[in-house]
Amino acid sequence: MCSLVQKYNIPGPRYTSYPTVPYWDITNFSGKKWQKTLQKSFSESNAIEGISLYIHLPFCESMCTFCGCHKRITKRHEVEVPYLKTVLKEWQLYCNLFNEKPIIKELHLGGGTPTFFSPENLKYLINGIFKSADKAADYEFSFEGHPNNTTKEHLQALYEVGFRRVSFGVQDYNEKVQKAIHRVQPFENVEKVTEAAREIGYTSIGHDIIFGLPHQTIQDVEHTILKTKSLMPDRLAFYSYAHVPWLKGNGQRGYSEEDLPSASAKRNQYEKGKELLAEVGYHEIGMDHFALKTDSLYQAMEKGSLHRNFMGYTASKTQLMIGLGVSSISDSWYSFAQNVKSIEEYEHLVNSDIIPIYRGHILTEEDEIIRKHILNLMCHFETSFDKKEGGFPDLEITLGKLEEIKNDQLIEITNNKIIVTEKGKPFIRNICMAFDMHLHKRAPETRLFSMTI
C-alpha cells in the first residue's frame, strides 16, 4: 500500500462537480444562458423530485487555519440582518423566474459559521424562504454547527422550522493540533451539543473529523475516534486535510508543510480510523463518509440513491440546486453558476435586482456523460459504458489511463463495466481523474488542487 500511496499521491479534484471549477468555460457562459437552463431544469424536476437549496452564511468570529472556505471574520453581529435580508431578496429574484412555487426537498446552511447568527435570525431566514416555497413530503434540512457557539436555543429554533440533521465540526481532540488550526474546543463542548440535539429530537447527528492536520499523529487520530465512539454520532465525515495555502483568503499559512504528516502517515491515520469505525458499526459511504445502518446516508447507499453535489454526499438526488449568498454555487444539471465573493458587491447586485453570479459553465454533451460516470464512481464505486449509453468521443483515452490502475488491482473492468475494488477505494479520486478530459487536455501550469492521499 505504501508504494501505491507514493505513486498516486498527486494533486487532484474532489469532484463535487464535473467539470471542476478551474476548468469552467467562462467565455461561453452568460447570465441569460444560466437562467434558460435553470428554468428548463425547474420545469422538468420541481413537481417530481423538488429542488435543493444551499445558503452560505459566511461570518465567523475567528479564523480556523485548516479551513479553505469563503468567510468573513468579524465580531460585529449587526451584520446579520442586512445580510439575511439580501439572501431573501436573492431568493425572490429566483422565484420570479419560475411559473410555480418551488418545492424544497433539501436545504442546507453552510459557512462560515451558521451559528454565528442568532436563533431568532435563523428562524427569520427559514420562515422567509417558505413564504415563497413549499416543503417536499420527504424534505431534509441540515446545518453546520460550531460546538463552541451552538446553543440549545439554536438547536430548538431550527428544529421548530423543520431541521432534523446537524453536523458538528470536531476535527481533532488533541490540544496541540487544535491550537495549530486555531480551533480550540474541548470534548465537553461537543458532548454537550450532541446530547442536546438528541434530546430535542434530531434524527441525524454528524461529526466532521480530519486526518493529516499539522502536528497530528496516528495516536491523535485514534484518541479522537475513541472519544467519538463514546458519543456515537449517526454519521461521520472522516476526510483528509486539504492543504491549499495558495488560495486567496484562507488562513493556511500559520504552519509549514514540514508540520504536516507525510502521505504514508496520512494513509496510516486513515486506515487506523477506518478500522476503529468499522469495529463499532460504522459503514463506509462513498469517499470519506461513514454512517450507522440507521442513518439515511447508509440507507441511500443501500437503495442506490446516494448523490453527490456541491454540498457533498446527500441521501437523494435533486436535479436542481440553487445556491444563495456570497460565493455559493448553483447547479441546474445543465450548467453551473457561482455568486460573487465580496459581501459588498453581492449586496449591491441583489439590491439592484440582479442575480449576483459572476462566472459559470454550460455543460457540453460530453461533459454530461462524463459527469454521470464520475458520479457513479463516487457514489456507487462502479460505472458502465457502451457505444449507445455511456460512451463518449474520448473513451479510449480514459480506458488507456485506467489500464495501469487496473494492473494495480484498484479496479476491475469486465463487460463494459468498471468496478472499484476494496483496495481501490482510497484512490477513488485518482480513478475519477482518468475520466477528466478537461484535466488531460489542459494540464494546470500551477498547483490547483490538494493532494489525493
C-alpha positions in Angstrom: 0.0 0.0 0.0 2.9 2.4 0.8 4.2 2.2 -2.8 0.8 2.8 -4.2 0.4 5.9 -1.9 3.7 7.3 -3.2 2.6 6.5 -6.8 -0.9 8.0 -6.7 -0.4 10.9 -4.2 -0.7 13.7 -6.7 -2.8 16.9 -6.8 -6.4 16.1 -7.8 -10.0 17.3 -7.6 -12.6 16.1 -5.0 -15.2 16.1 -7.8 -18.1 17.8 -6.2 -18.7 18.8 -9.8 -17.6 18.0 -13.3 -16.1 19.9 -14.9 -14.3 21.2 -11.8 -14.4 24.9 -11.2 -10.9 25.7 -12.6 -12.0 24.2 -15.9 -15.2 26.0 -16.4 -15.6 27.6 -19.8 -16.5 31.1 -18.6 -16.2 32.6 -22.1 -19.2 30.6 -23.3 -21.2 31.4 -20.2 -23.8 34.2 -19.6 -26.5 35.0 -17.1 -29.1 34.6 -19.9 -27.9 31.1 -20.7 -27.8 30.2 -17.0 -31.4 31.4 -16.5 -32.5 29.4 -19.5 -31.0 26.1 -18.2 -32.4 27.0 -14.7 -35.9 27.3 -15.9 -35.6 24.2 -18.0 -34.4 22.1 -15.1 -37.1 23.6 -12.8 -39.9 22.7 -15.2 -38.5 19.1 -15.5 -37.9 18.4 -11.9 -39.7 20.6 -9.4 -43.0 18.7 -9.3 -41.3 15.3 -9.5 -38.4 15.5 -7.0 -38.3 19.1 -5.7 -35.2 21.2 -5.6 -32.2 21.7 -3.2 -31.2 24.9 -1.6 -27.8 25.8 -0.2 -27.4 29.0 1.8 -23.9 30.3 2.5 -23.6 32.2 5.8 -20.1 33.5 5.7 -19.4 35.1 9.0 -17.0 33.7 11.7 -15.8 35.3 14.9 -12.3 33.8 14.4 -10.2 32.2 11.7 -9.7 28.4 11.7 -6.5 27.8 9.8 -7.4 24.4 8.4 -10.4 26.0 6.5 -10.4 26.7 2.8 -14.0 28.0 2.7 -15.0 31.6 1.9 -15.7 33.6 5.0 -15.6 37.0 6.7 -14.1 37.3 10.1 -15.9 39.7 12.4 -17.4 40.0 15.9 -19.9 42.6 14.7 -23.3 40.9 14.9 -25.1 43.8 13.4 -24.1 42.4 10.0 -26.7 39.6 10.5 -30.0 41.2 9.5 -28.8 43.1 6.4 -27.1 40.0 5.0 -30.2 37.8 5.6 -32.5 40.4 4.0 -30.2 40.3 0.9 -30.3 36.5 0.8 -34.1 36.6 1.0 -34.2 39.1 -1.8 -31.9 37.0 -3.9 -34.3 34.0 -3.3 -37.2 36.1 -4.5 -35.2 37.0 -7.7 -35.0 33.3 -8.4 -38.7 32.7 -7.5 -39.7 35.4 -10.0 -38.2 33.2 -12.8 -40.5 30.2 -12.0 -44.1 29.6 -13.1 -45.0 27.7 -9.9 -43.9 27.6 -6.2 -40.6 25.8 -5.6 -40.9 22.6 -3.7 -37.8 22.3 -1.5 -36.5 18.8 -0.8 -33.1 19.6 0.7 -32.0 22.7 2.4 -28.5 23.2 3.9 -27.0 26.0 5.9 -23.2 26.2 5.5 -20.5 28.7 6.1 -18.6 30.3 7.5 -20.4 29.6 10.8 -24.2 29.4 10.5 -24.4 29.5 14.3 -22.7 32.9 14.3 -26.3 34.1 13.6 -28.8 34.3 16.4 -31.5 31.7 16.7 -34.2 34.3 16.0 -32.4 35.5 12.9 -32.0 31.9 11.6 -35.8 31.3 12.1 -36.4 34.6 10.3 -34.3 33.4 7.3 -36.1 30.0 7.0 -39.6 31.4 7.5 -38.7 34.0 4.8 -37.7 31.3 2.4 -41.0 29.4 2.8 -43.1 32.5 2.2 -42.4 31.7 -1.5 -41.9 27.9 -1.3 -43.4 24.6 -0.1 -41.7 21.7 1.7 -41.5 18.3 -0.1 -43.1 15.4 1.7 -39.7 13.8 2.4 -37.7 17.0 3.0 -34.4 17.0 4.7 -33.0 20.2 6.3 -29.5 20.3 7.8 -27.0 22.8 9.1 -23.3 23.0 10.2 -22.9 23.8 13.9 -19.8 25.1 15.7 -19.6 23.2 19.0 -18.3 26.3 20.8 -21.2 28.6 19.9 -24.2 26.3 19.1 -26.7 26.7 21.9 -29.7 24.7 22.8 -31.7 27.8 21.6 -30.1 27.4 18.1 -31.0 23.7 18.0 -34.5 24.3 19.2 -35.2 27.2 16.9 -34.0 25.3 13.8 -35.9 22.1 14.9 -39.1 24.1 15.0 -38.7 25.2 11.4 -38.0 21.6 10.1 -34.3 20.8 10.7 -33.6 17.2 11.7 -29.9 16.9 10.8 -26.9 18.7 12.1 -23.2 18.3 11.7 -20.6 19.5 14.2 -17.0 20.3 13.2 -14.8 18.3 15.6 -11.6 18.0 13.5 -9.3 16.6 16.4 -9.4 16.5 20.2 -5.6 16.9 20.7 -4.9 20.3 22.2 -1.6 20.8 20.2 -3.4 20.2 16.9 -6.3 22.4 18.0 -4.0 25.3 18.7 -2.2 24.9 15.4 -5.5 25.1 13.5 -6.9 27.8 15.8 -9.9 25.7 16.7 -9.7 25.0 20.5 -12.8 23.2 21.6 -12.9 20.7 24.5 -14.6 17.3 24.1 -17.2 18.5 26.7 -18.5 21.2 24.3 -19.0 18.6 21.6 -20.7 16.2 24.0 -23.0 18.9 25.3 -24.3 19.9 21.8 -24.6 16.3 20.6 -26.7 15.3 23.6 -28.8 18.5 23.4 -29.5 17.7 19.7 -30.6 14.2 20.6 -32.8 15.4 23.4 -34.6 17.9 21.1 -35.2 15.2 18.5 -32.6 15.5 15.8 -32.6 12.2 13.9 -29.2 12.5 12.2 -26.2 14.0 14.1 -22.9 14.1 12.3 -19.3 14.8 13.3 -16.6 16.1 11.0 -13.1 14.7 11.7 -10.0 15.5 9.8 -6.7 13.5 9.4 -3.5 14.9 8.1 -3.6 18.0 10.2 -0.4 19.8 11.4 1.4 18.1 14.3 -1.2 15.3 14.1 -0.1 11.7 14.9 -1.8 8.3 14.4 -2.3 8.3 18.2 -4.2 11.6 18.0 -6.5 10.2 15.4 -7.0 7.1 17.5 -7.8 9.2 20.5 -10.3 11.3 18.6 -12.1 8.3 17.1 -12.3 6.6 20.5 -13.8 9.8 22.0 -16.2 10.0 19.1 -17.3 6.4 19.7 -18.5 7.4 23.1 -21.0 9.7 21.5 -21.9 7.6 18.5 -23.0 10.2 16.0 -25.2 8.9 13.3 -22.7 9.7 10.5 -19.2 10.9 10.2 -17.2 12.8 7.7 -13.6 11.5 8.1 -11.6 13.2 5.5 -8.1 14.3 4.5 -7.0 17.8 5.3 -6.7 19.7 2.0 -3.6 21.9 2.2 -4.2 24.7 -0.3 -2.4 27.8 1.1 -2.2 29.3 -2.3 -5.9 30.0 -2.4 -6.7 33.6 -1.6 -8.4 34.4 1.7 -7.7 31.2 3.6 -5.5 31.0 6.7 -3.4 28.0 6.0 -0.1 29.9 6.5 0.2 29.6 10.3 2.4 26.5 9.9 4.7 25.0 7.2 4.4 21.8 5.2 7.0 20.3 7.4 4.4 20.3 10.2 2.1 18.1 8.2 2.2 14.3 8.3 3.7 12.5 5.3 1.5 10.9 2.7 2.1 7.4 4.1 1.5 8.7 7.6 -1.8 10.2 6.5 -2.8 6.9 4.9 -2.0 5.1 8.1 -4.1 7.6 10.0 -7.0 6.9 7.6 -6.7 3.1 7.8 -6.5 3.1 11.6 -9.5 5.4 11.8 -11.5 3.3 9.3 -10.6 0.1 11.3 -11.8 1.6 14.6 -15.0 2.9 13.0 -15.8 -0.5 11.4 -15.4 -2.2 14.8 -18.2 -0.1 16.4 -20.6 -0.4 13.4 -19.9 2.4 11.0 -20.1 1.7 7.3 -18.0 3.4 4.6 -20.2 5.6 2.3 -18.6 6.8 -0.9 -15.5 8.8 -0.3 -14.6 10.0 3.3 -18.0 9.3 4.8 -19.2 6.8 7.3 -22.7 6.1 8.8 -24.6 3.8 11.0 -27.2 1.5 9.4 -30.0 3.6 10.9 -28.8 6.8 9.1 -30.4 8.0 5.9 -27.0 8.2 4.2 -26.4 4.4 4.7 -30.0 3.6 3.6 -29.5 5.7 0.4 -26.3 3.8 -0.4 -28.2 0.5 0.0 -31.1 1.7 -2.2 -28.7 3.1 -4.8 -30.0 6.7 -4.4 -26.8 8.2 -3.0 -26.0 11.5 -4.7 -23.1 14.0 -4.6 -23.1 17.7 -5.4 -21.5 20.9 -4.1 -23.0 20.1 -0.6 -21.1 16.8 -0.6 -22.9 13.5 -0.3 -26.7 13.6 0.0 -29.3 10.9 0.7 -31.3 11.7 -2.5 -30.8 13.4 -5.9 -32.3 16.6 -7.0 -31.7 17.8 -10.5 -31.7 21.5 -9.5 -29.7 23.0 -6.7 -29.8 26.8 -6.1 -27.0 28.4 -4.0 -27.8 31.6 -2.2 -25.4 34.0 -0.5 -21.8 35.1 -1.3 -19.6 32.5 -3.2 -22.5 30.0 -3.4 -22.6 27.7 -6.4 -25.8 26.6 -8.2 -26.3 23.6 -10.4 -29.1 23.3 -12.9 -27.7 19.9 -14.1 -27.1 21.6 -17.5 -24.9 24.4 -16.1 -23.1 25.7 -13.0 -23.1 29.3 -11.7 -21.2 30.9 -8.9 -22.1 34.0 -6.9 -19.6 36.9 -6.4 -17.4 36.5 -3.4 -17.4 40.1 -2.0 -20.3 40.8 0.5 -20.4 44.4 -0.6 -20.7 43.5 -4.3 -23.2 40.7 -3.5 -25.5 43.1 -1.6 -25.1 45.8 -4.3 -26.1 43.5 -7.1 -29.0 41.9 -5.3 -30.4 45.2 -4.2 -30.2 46.3 -7.9 -32.4 43.3 -8.8 -29.5 41.4 -10.4 -28.9 37.7 -9.7 -25.3 38.0 -8.3 -23.4 35.4 -10.4 -20.0 36.2 -11.8 -18.9 33.0 -13.6 -20.2 29.7 -14.6 -20.1 26.8 -17.1 -22.6 25.4 -19.7 -22.1 21.6 -19.8 -21.5 20.1 -23.2 -22.9 16.7 -24.2 -19.6 15.0 -23.4 -19.5 16.9 -20.0 -22.9 15.5 -19.1 -21.8 11.9 -19.9 -18.5 12.1 -18.0 -20.3 13.7 -15.1 -22.6 10.7 -14.8 -19.6 8.3 -14.8 -17.8 10.3 -12.1 -21.0 10.5 -10.0 -21.4 6.7 -10.4 -17.9 6.0 -9.3 -18.1 8.5 -6.4 -21.4 7.2 -5.1 -21.5 3.6 -6.1 -17.9 2.6 -6.9 -18.9 1.4 -10.3 -20.0 2.6 -13.7 -21.0 1.1 -17.1 -20.4 2.2 -20.7 -21.0 1.1 -24.2 -21.3 2.8 -27.6 -25.1 3.5 -27.1 -25.1 4.5 -23.5 -22.1 5.9 -21.6 -19.8 6.2 -24.5 -18.1 9.5 -25.4 -15.5 10.5 -28.0 -12.5 10.3 -25.7 -13.5 7.0 -24.0 -10.4 5.2 -25.4 -8.2 7.8 -23.7 -9.9 7.1 -20.4 -9.6 3.3 -20.9 -5.9 3.8 -21.6 -5.4 5.8 -18.5 -7.3 3.1 -16.5 -5.0 0.3 -17.7 -2.3 0.9 -15.1 -4.9 1.4 -12.4 -6.4 -1.9 -13.4 -2.9 -3.6 -13.3 -2.5 -2.2 -9.7 -5.8 -4.1 -8.9 -7.6 -0.9 -7.9 -10.4 -1.6 -10.4 -11.8 -4.4 -12.4 -13.1 -4.0 -16.0 -15.5 -6.6 -17.4 -18.3 -6.4 -19.9 -18.1 -2.6 -20.3 -18.3 -2.2 -16.5 -15.7 -0.6 -14.2 -15.9 -1.8 -10.6 -13.7 -0.2 -7.9 -12.1 -2.9 -5.7 -11.8 -2.6 -1.9 -8.1 -1.9 -2.5 -9.0 0.9 -4.9 -11.5 2.8 -2.7 -8.9 5.0 -1.1 -7.8 6.0 -4.6 -11.2 6.9 -6.0 -10.1 10.5 -6.8 -7.3 9.1 -9.0 -9.7 6.7 -10.7 -12.1 9.6 -11.5 -9.3 11.6 -12.9 -8.9 9.1 -15.7 -12.3 10.4 -17.0 -11.4 14.1 -16.6 -10.9 15.2 -20.2 -10.5 18.9 -19.2 -7.7 18.0 -16.9 -6.0 15.8 -19.6 -6.3 18.4 -22.4 -5.2 21.4 -20.3 -2.9 20.3 -17.5 -2.5 23.0 -14.9 0.7 25.1 -15.1 0.3 26.0 -11.4 -1.0 23.9 -8.5 -4.8 24.0 -8.3 -5.8 21.0 -6.2 -5.0 19.4 -2.9 -3.1 16.0 -2.8 -5.3 13.0 -3.4 -4.0 11.0 -0.5 
